[in-house]
């Protein structure tokens, strides 16, 4: 005769959230957590009900409905399909922290799809705040994401960030996580006033380097940080972008700036210029990349070398025929498409070591000023 399981061990109304549920061939249901490590006889399963372990012959088990703890313990974290499947299972059950934990694993794996990246960004937004989600939203859109709700949320955050970047404004105080920070500008390195690049170029204003730059997603870049600093000269302060990067598994570190809202089209003045200083003791190889058009097509320039020491001016002619893209099979033999619709600028630093780079006076100066 098969043993009868005590009623106190049987789940009559349905499983607890996260619990395993096994159904016996006599119709009895038992909720708990299946434990493969506990001592049991061959051919048995053991389930922890919270009141103790029950050991049951596998032949008595008609079906199993596994809960989160068991599914998670059995999950292979390098199996993208399995990770994504479990993440969506958690989402349906309202287990958002668990969903976020799994999506964090998924987005670091090669081949993750845009819908999962959108959900990851939204959950980071919900659970950790818009500051941490902002870069994820930007990367999602940059890589072709078009989910209306996700894009609408990003546009809302961009408007709030623009207000915050412009300076103290009562309206910005009402946007969680995006209010302007208080305090004086961050002090930066002292440099010689003889460096011509520290004087703003005509009609350049603060330059494109002074706001909006963020690290590229870690699946595409070594660890990198971008922040605006003050350069102190004998002629006064000049703002600059400081990029600090670390060696990693990839061949480059990248930062990017969304310029879609600037409507940054290129006409006669097609040469992007800026001054760069390498404070280290080894040369730095640098390129720029541009994303254009409705599909945010990626184009990358040839490398330029930034030697250690003083500031040097770099020039990139966006109309030159030396950019690489998917259309050129990644050879530097093509032109940038849709220059009248630039969506994003990137700075790519090819690094095998840690280092930093300072960028100032970035823009498209009139030809007579170059």
C-alpha positions, 0 to 999 in steps of 0.5 A: 500500500502506498503511504498517504501524505498527511493533509498538513503537508498537502497544498489544497488551494494552490502553490505558494509564490516561488514554491514547487508543486508536485502532483501525485498519481492519486491526486494529492498535491504537495507544495515546497521546495524540491531538494536534490542534495538532501539524503534520499533513496535511489528513485526518490524525490525529496521536497522541503515543505517547511515543516520537514522533508517528504521523500516520495518515490518518483513513480508516484509523481504525476507532474511537477510545477517548479517554482522560482528557487528550483528553476533558478538553481537549475539555470545555466547562466550561459544559456541565453534562451533559458535565462530569457525564458525564466525572466519572462516567467518571473515577469508574468508572476510579478516577481520584478526584482527576480526578473531584473536579476535575470535580465542583467545576466541576459543583456551581458550575453551575446545575441540578446534581443532588443525586447529584453533590453527594453524590459531591462531598461524599464525595470532598472528605471522602476526599481533603481531610478531613472539616472541608472536607466538613462544610458540603457534607454539611449543604447536601446534606441541607438541600436534600433529599438523602437518600442513606443512606450520605451522610446516615449519614456526616454524622450521624457527623461531627455527633456528633464535632463536637458532642463537639469543640464541647463542649470537650476530650474524649479521645474526640474526639481519635480523629476525624480533622479534628474534634478540638477546637482548642486555645488561648484564645478569640478576642479580640473587640471592646470594647463598652459594658456599657450595652448591655442585649443583652450580658447573657444573657436568662433561660433562654437559656444561651449562645444559638443564636449561639454554635456551629454556624453555617457559610457557605451554599454559594457557589451560593446566597450571596456569600462569607461567614465565620462565627466565634464571638468574645468581646465584652469588657464591663465586666461580663465576657465575652459570646460572639457570632457575627461574620459577615464578608461580601463583595460578589459576583454574588448579592444576599445572603450567608447563614450557617446553623445546623442545629438538627435535633438540638436538636428546636427546636419553637416553642410559645407563645414563637414570637418569635426575638430577638437583638441585632445590631451593624453596625460599618460606616457603611451600614445592613444589610438582614437577614432570617431563614430557617427550614427545617422538616419532612421536606422542609426547606421554606424560609420567609423573613421580611421584611427588617429594617434594622440601622443602624450603631452600637450594638447593637439588638434584632431580633424575628421572630415565627415565627407571623406571616403575613409569611413568603415561600416557594414556597407564597406565590409568594415573597410575604411573605404566608404562615405557616411550616409545621411549626413543631414541626419546625425543621431549620435557621436561616439569617441572610440579609444582602442586600449589595452591598458588603463588611461585617460584623455581630455577633450575640449573645443569640439565642433564644426568651425568655419573653414577660415578658423581651422 
